[in-house]
Amino acid sequence: MKKKKTAKGCCGTGSSTISNYRVDSIISIDGRGQTVLPKELREKAGIRPGDKLAVTILEKDGLVCCINLIKLDDLMDILKDRLGPVMKEMA
């Protein structure tokens, strides 16, 4: 029986810890470097006009191989959860 090959990109696409990792839409970059997130994706992610998104990247061999967007409010909540206990210990 042949083993199934899995992709092993820097984003961990071959990892069993990532669930529902899929291509949701294909977007284009215009001549000014801008793009539009499709309406369906914005609605699904709860992204509204005026929301701020943080861009996070993963690098492999000095090249960006994965670009992620996370709502700034969600990122701040994550940081507070992780750093809050540490800050309390330091006080």
LINKA-V908333 format. One record per backbone hydrogen bond with DSSP energy under -0.5 kcal/mol. CO is the residue of the C=O (numbers start at 0). NH is the residue of the N-H. If there is no record, write none. Layout:
BEGIN
CO | NH
CO | NH
END
This chain:
BEGIN
8 | 11
11 | 14
14 | 17
16 | 18
19 | 21
21 | 23
29 | 32
33 | 29
37 | 41
38 | 42
39 | 43
40 | 44
41 | 45
41 | 46
42 | 45
45 | 47
47 | 50
51 | 71
53 | 55
53 | 69
55 | 67
57 | 64
57 | 65
59 | 62
62 | 59
65 | 57
67 | 55
69 | 53
70 | 74
71 | 75
72 | 76
73 | 77
74 | 78
75 | 79
76 | 80
77 | 81
78 | 82
79 | 83
80 | 84
82 | 86
83 | 87
84 | 88
85 | 89
86 | 90
END
